[in-house]
Amino acid sequence: MIRPATRDDIADITAIYADAVLHGSASFEYEPPDEAEMAQRWQALVDGGYPYLVAEIGGVVRGYAYAGPYHRRPGYRLTVEDSVYVAPEAQRYGLGRRLLSAVIAEAERRGFRQMVAVIGDSGHTASIALHEALGFRHVGTLRDIGWKHGNWLDSVLMQRPLGAGATRPAGMDGSA
């Protein structure tokens, strides 16, 4: 079941992200944030009008995804950056695809026009393939941009239009 994240999900979200921070290169953080920090991050996105979803299997949160601001300057207001994290035991079952699809749909419903994926490490072929399958196109690679686990890592940039995309102008107030 995919549903909006609540404060009650923060412990599970924190554990999923901690594994990604400690063992993966999707995030360039070195130390996993605690539950208080993850709750603040969740609240800031929810208060900002961004979608934040969890995937629940058997009553346990096994993954989460959200769209947040791509950049803070007002001209980027209609562009979001996606993030998708799935617990190791739930990977390779299509959960990431369902989560990302739901975040895309929700971001479109909220009037956002572009979604950007910043994929940590060009070796994340599963994440790159997932984004390609959902309509993202490769727009660039930042080579050796981050240092983690004793290696220089790339960031792959991918992008997809949402809703009307750039086919019509935004309102004078920056609205969709």
Summary of the structure (lengths in Angstrom):
residues: 176
radius of gyration: 15.8
end to end distance: 29.2
largest distance: 47.3
contacts: 515
relative contact order: 0.15
helix: 34%
strand: 32%
